[in-house]
Amino acid sequence: MSHTPKPLPTEISPSEIVLAEPRGFCAGVDRAIEIVERALTRFGAPVYVRHEIVHNDHVVADLRAKGAVFVEDLNEVPVGSRLIMSAHGVARTVRAHASERSLEVFDATCPLVTKVHVEVRKLAAEGYEIVMIGHQGHPEVEGTMGQLDAGIYLVEDEQQVAKISVRRPDRLAYVSQTTLSTDDTAAIVQALKQRFPSIRGPKFSDICYATQNRQDAVKLMSRQVDVVLVVGSRTSSNSNRLREVAERYGVPAYLLDGAEDLQSQWLAGKSRVGITAGASAPEALVQGLVAAVKEMGASAVRRLPGAQEHIRFPLPRGLGNDPTKQETA
């Protein structure tokens, strides 16, 4: 049940809201949501989606209300139905299962995740074993590791680097989950290079541009605020990383789905309140939180400078305005 926090006493109420730039939706999330909405418009409900399309409870609830049916097991999808793969990507076995059930598949996998999948298969074809840096159980990690039947190892931290056992230390490469903390990943990469001096890395970091930009924005904001509020669901990896970045910079930080989760005590004695949002959190939720903090006493809103994002990924064939042509970025 939603609630509006009571105004704080004047002497301890917030006076300024500082908004991080950029924040919220990235191109991959925009594309994934648009794929579901266009499929519903073009074909009607139900349209099945394998896993949550993106990790945000509000987005999933909105799409479910429009007719999207979210499943974890493809056996729940009637044979011959339309299926959308989530933005996180899937293992090869999931695609094979979809083919066995004659499903019409629209792929909402973020192109930056697809890039990592392609790299993993290419490295394996060249005889490399691969270390995957990521969080166990996250669907992106499962999808990336599921590109291979063997020869890929998961590490979550520097301690696990010391424990992994590989067959060919001289033919070893690494890739990473796209939504990790850049600082944490750099430390793990350094540990890998110390243990396996010849390990091969990607030409460009696998951490996606949006994750990097949002973390940089929080680093800048954390120097100017007394508390940070991150709009995002608990299942969202990149949202959790934003909270961790703020805490690493010495600022108390809280992750919340929206204004309904705001607790007055978080802002007690805090004059400047920083607000940001994970890459799967809608801007409407940010504005709802801004309004709630204003009700608690804040009168000024300041937007920080930040990276400008103009990337747009093409939609799958069959969901553009002209079904015969694929849209371009």
BELQUIHU-V453044 format. One record per backbone hydrogen bond with DSSP energy under -1.0 kcal/mol. NH is the residue of the N-H (numbers start at 1). CO is the residue of the C=O. E is the energy in kcal/mol with one decimal. If there is no record, write none. Layout:
NH_CO_E + NH_CO_E
This chain:
12_9_-1.9 + 15_271_-2.7 + 16_271_-2.2 + 17_300_-2.8 + 18_273_-3.0 + 19_302_-3.0 + 20_275_-2.4 + 24_277_-1.9 + 26_279_-1.2 + 30_26_-2.7 + 31_27_-2.4 + 32_28_-2.0 + 33_29_-2.6 + 34_30_-2.3 + 35_31_-2.2 + 36_32_-1.7 + 37_33_-2.5 + 38_34_-2.9 + 39_35_-2.2 + 40_36_-2.2 + 41_37_-2.1 + 42_38_-2.9 + 43_39_-2.7 + 44_40_-1.5 + 47_67_-1.2 + 48_82_-1.9 + 49_69_-2.9 + 50_84_-2.8 + 51_71_-3.5 + 56_54_-1.9 + 60_56_-2.4 + 61_57_-2.3 + 62_58_-2.2 + 63_59_-2.3 + 64_60_-2.5 + 65_61_-2.0 + 67_64_-1.1 + 68_63_-2.5 + 69_47_-2.5 + 71_49_-2.7 + 76_73_-2.1 + 77_74_-1.6 + 80_101_-2.2 + 81_78_-1.9 + 83_104_-2.9 + 84_48_-2.4 + 85_106_-2.0 + 87_53_-2.1 + 89_86_-1.5 + 92_146_-2.0 + 95_91_-1.4 + 96_92_-2.3 + 97_93_-2.1 + 98_94_-2.1 + 99_95_-2.0 + 100_96_-2.2 + 101_97_-1.4 + 102_99_-1.7 + 103_98_-2.5 + 104_81_-2.5 + 106_83_-2.7 + 108_85_-1.6 + 110_87_-2.4 + 113_110_-1.2 + 114_110_-2.3 + 115_111_-1.9 + 117_113_-2.1 + 118_114_-2.6 + 119_115_-2.0 + 120_116_-2.5 + 121_117_-2.2 + 122_118_-2.3 + 123_119_-2.8 + 124_120_-2.3 + 125_121_-2.0 + 126_122_-1.2 + 127_124_-1.6 + 128_123_-2.4 + 129_171_-2.6 + 130_151_-2.5 + 131_173_-2.9 + 132_153_-4.1 + 133_175_-2.5 + 134_155_-2.0 + 138_135_-2.0 + 142_138_-2.3 + 143_139_-2.4 + 144_140_-2.5 + 145_141_-2.8 + 146_142_-1.5 + 147_144_-1.6 + 148_145_-1.4 + 153_130_-2.8 + 155_132_-2.6 + 164_160_-1.3 + 171_168_-2.0 + 173_129_-2.1 + 174_200_-2.3 + 175_131_-2.3 + 177_133_-2.8 + 185_181_-2.5 + 186_182_-2.1 + 187_183_-1.7 + 188_184_-1.9 + 189_185_-2.8 + 190_186_-2.1 + 191_187_-1.8 + 192_188_-2.4 + 193_189_-2.4 + 194_190_-1.8 + 195_191_-1.9 + 196_192_-3.3 + 199_196_-2.4 + 200_172_-2.5 + 208_178_-2.0 + 212_208_-2.4 + 213_209_-2.9 + 214_210_-2.4 + 215_211_-2.0 + 216_212_-2.6 + 217_213_-2.1 + 218_214_-1.7 + 219_215_-2.1 + 220_216_-2.1 + 221_217_-2.4 + 222_218_-2.8 + 224_221_-2.2 + 226_272_-2.9 + 227_272_-1.0 + 228_252_-2.4 + 229_274_-3.1 + 230_254_-3.2 + 231_276_-2.5 + 232_256_-2.2 + 236_233_-1.8 + 240_236_-2.1 + 241_237_-2.1 + 242_238_-1.5 + 243_239_-1.7 + 244_240_-2.1 + 245_241_-2.5 + 246_242_-2.1 + 247_243_-2.1 + 248_244_-2.4 + 249_245_-1.3 + 250_247_-1.8 + 251_246_-2.1 + 254_228_-2.1 + 256_230_-2.6 + 261_258_-2.1 + 262_259_-1.4 + 266_263_-1.7 + 267_264_-1.5 + 269_12_-1.4 + 270_267_-2.5 + 273_16_-2.9 + 274_227_-3.2 + 275_18_-2.7 + 276_229_-2.3 + 278_231_-2.6 + 281_278_-1.9 + 287_283_-2.5 + 288_284_-1.8 + 289_285_-1.9 + 290_286_-2.6 + 291_287_-2.2 + 292_288_-1.7 + 293_289_-2.4 + 294_290_-2.2 + 295_291_-1.8 + 297_294_-1.9 + 298_293_-1.6 + 299_15_-1.6 + 300_15_-1.5 + 302_17_-3.1 + 304_19_-2.5 + 319_316_-1.8 + 325_322_-2.5
